[in-house]
Amino acid sequence: MANTKTTFNYFNADKISVKFDGEESFSTAGCLASIERSVTVKTITKKCAGLTVRSDSRPTGLTLKIKVQDMPVVVYNKMFSLDKAKTGSAVALGMNKFAKFAVKFDAKDEDDDESYQLYPVMCPSKMPDLKIDNDADTIPEIEIDATASFDSTKHLYYEEPKASMEPSVTFEAWDPVTKF
């Protein structure tokens, strides 16, 4: 299917799913409020007689700041490696590493054209801050800061416009990593 659109302006995203190491499929991660992506780059320059004659940049890392509401408890507990306590149904934060996970979301432009994004190797870089405000007018968002690692094919993320996919491909089934 050919995509004739030549521009895409990110405007909205509402679906977010995660898959933890060892899991076969993605599961919903709540209601997506916002997402911010930051890519770090390394620039190598070549100089001759004090003048820059060549400059090349390449990505060295990527971070996401994801804000969600209504995150399923099981997803939150897995993401931050909250263990089942020895007694009762309590969970506990221990010395375990935070979980590695893949995250995908749909981005829409002002015309509601969709583009799916997948970040295959992510790990939380900190626990979400907790603030309880008895006088709040809105339910607070859970803010997840996560750092990406390169996958086995040396990619940080994948993106594909919905218009270029077969019509039968759904957000839930889309996983470009399995295509390679």
C-alpha atoms as one frame of an Amber mdcrd trajectory, in Angstrom:
protein
   0.000   0.000   0.000   1.587   3.318  -1.054   1.673   6.269   1.273   1.209
   9.526  -0.624   1.301  11.822   2.395   4.548  13.800   2.645   4.186  15.422
   6.080   3.332  14.283   9.566   2.874  16.536  12.581   2.553  14.722  15.893
  -0.562  15.961  17.587  -2.153  13.264  19.710  -1.565   9.747  21.025  -3.985
   7.650  23.000  -2.959   3.986  22.854  -0.007   2.649  24.826   1.006  -0.972
  25.324   3.934  -2.719  26.986   5.541  -6.142  26.726   7.996  -7.404  29.322
  10.907  -9.764  28.662   9.620 -13.286  28.220   6.064 -12.246  27.330   4.538
 -13.126  23.971   2.148 -10.210  23.541   1.653  -6.578  24.457  -0.841  -5.473
  27.102  -2.386  -2.085  27.715  -0.471   0.227  30.024  -3.319   2.591  30.893
  -4.554   5.853  29.456  -1.751   7.784  27.754  -1.664  11.437  28.816   1.575
  12.480  27.106   4.900  11.240  25.855   8.193  13.051  25.314  11.165  11.625
  23.450  14.715  12.904  23.694  17.553  11.525  21.578  21.182  12.134  22.508
  23.710  12.333  19.711  27.466  12.263  19.369  29.024  14.531  16.762  32.432
  13.838  15.229  34.083  16.680  13.355  37.050  16.734  11.033  39.070  19.924
  10.823  41.648  21.057   8.348  43.592  24.283   8.835  41.213  25.229  11.652
  38.085  24.843   9.504  35.432  22.166   9.931  35.454  20.192   6.698  33.209
  17.357   7.814  30.753  16.762  10.619  28.832  13.558  11.291  26.300  12.889
  14.043  24.790   9.628  15.223  22.389   8.705  18.024  23.915   7.382  21.231
  20.820   7.089  23.391  17.145   7.818  23.812  14.914   8.622  26.761  11.151
   8.691  27.091   9.005  10.533  29.594   5.628   8.810  29.585   2.643  10.100
  31.559  -0.270   7.714  32.066  -3.378   7.343  34.170  -5.199   4.149  35.106
  -2.089   1.976  34.766  -2.929  -1.628  35.634  -1.399  -2.613  38.981   0.179
  -5.737  37.488   1.987  -3.634  34.834   3.225  -1.131  37.436   4.449  -3.907
  39.735   6.311  -5.684  36.907   7.851  -2.479  35.555   9.339  -1.478  38.894
  10.091  -5.034  40.078   7.820  -4.844  43.088   8.018  -8.261  44.693   5.316
 -10.089  46.545   6.015  -9.677  50.234   6.566 -12.752  52.381   3.138 -12.529
  53.975  -0.250 -11.329  52.795  -0.908  -9.641  49.479   1.526  -6.743  49.952
   4.271  -5.936  47.458   7.687  -4.625  48.379  10.419  -2.623  46.691  13.656
  -4.541  47.060  17.076  -4.753  45.458  15.920  -6.221  42.117  16.700  -4.434
  38.866  13.799  -2.658  37.198  12.239  -4.701  34.396  13.174  -4.354  30.754
  10.186  -3.819  28.513   9.092  -2.825  25.034   6.601   0.002  24.674   4.552
   1.036  21.677   2.075   3.805  21.054   0.109   5.362  18.256   0.736   8.933
  17.191  -1.848  10.886  15.249  -1.536  14.065  13.256  -4.072  16.857  12.885
  -5.874  14.862  10.158  -6.090  11.747  12.405  -3.558   9.887  10.252  -1.800
   7.367  12.477   1.819   6.366  12.835   2.836   3.553  15.200   6.048   3.715
  17.222   7.836   0.888  19.015  10.676   1.223  21.514  11.874  -2.395  21.877
  14.337  -2.185  24.795  13.374   0.208  27.589  14.117   0.310  31.311  12.790
   2.745  33.917  15.480   5.169  35.054  13.711   6.068  38.317  10.604   5.344
  40.358   7.671   7.689  39.757   7.342  10.423  42.359   4.387  10.073  44.699
   2.267  13.024  45.740  -1.099  12.701  47.441  -3.160  15.879  47.485  -6.485
  15.615  49.299  -7.723  18.852  47.690  -6.816  17.940  44.089  -9.383  18.478
  41.337  -7.834  15.922  38.983  -6.327  12.467  39.301  -2.540  12.747  39.045
  -0.627  11.129  36.217   2.043   8.491  36.736   5.253   9.790  35.167   7.601
   7.103  33.888  11.133   8.083  32.905  12.738   5.326  30.834  16.011   4.881
  28.979  16.333   2.957  25.716  19.040   0.494  24.775  19.886  -0.534  21.229
  18.212  -3.791  20.205  19.992  -6.712  18.523  19.757  -4.948  15.153  21.254
  -1.748  16.617  17.986   0.233  16.547  16.507   2.403  19.303  12.982   2.642
  17.918  10.772   1.808  14.962   8.037   3.861  13.344   5.577   3.020  10.587
   2.693   5.050   9.151  -0.620   3.188   9.367  -1.292   4.149   5.724   1.690
   2.047   4.569   0.469  -1.102   6.361  -1.866  -3.793   5.162  -5.451  -2.844
   6.167  -5.733  -5.921   8.385  -2.842  -4.815  10.671  -4.106  -3.557  14.029
  -2.251  -1.601  16.684  -2.456  -4.591  19.006  -0.838  -6.919  16.440   1.774
  -4.481  15.053   5.333  -5.485  16.000   7.961  -4.563  13.389  10.755  -6.304
  15.279   9.350  -9.685  14.312   9.496  -8.650  10.627  13.310  -8.496  10.547
